[in-house]
Amino acid sequence: MIAKPGLDGHDRGAKVIARALRDSGFEVIYTGLHQTPEQIVSTVIAEDAPLLGLSVLSGAHLTIMKKVIKLLQQEGAADVQILVGGIIPESDIPELEAMGVDSVFTPGSDISRIVETAHRLTATANDIREPAC
């Protein structure tokens, strides 16, 4: 699932990533612009999404991620893997990772690296969710 939280009005990057993921075999749900953390988590739960990608350009990434992660935990979905992309200062990446963000992508990131990361994370998530008998 790809979402644009907050007041960001530019979603070209999110759409490019959604298309790249779709073209590599993912079922992608793009929620569109101006999503609240509550709407994002509600959609994750409703769609049983193992992977959440957030595109944040507004500078509110720390505040938004704290809220999204808290809501995921409250809803019993703390196992959802999280990618964050956008205008993220390098100095904020360790804090995002400490919160539970699995990977952060800044402008200029190689799209194939994003797709590879998504495949790796969902393979891990599927192993956790559906253990072999």
ABEGO torsion letter per residue (X at the ends): XBBBBEABABAAAAAAAAAAAAAAGBBBBBAEBGBBAAAAAAAAAAAGBABBBBBBAAGAAAAAAAAAAAAAAAAGAAABBBBBBEBBBAAAAAAAAAAGBABBBBBGBBAAAAAAAAAAAAAAAAAAABBBX
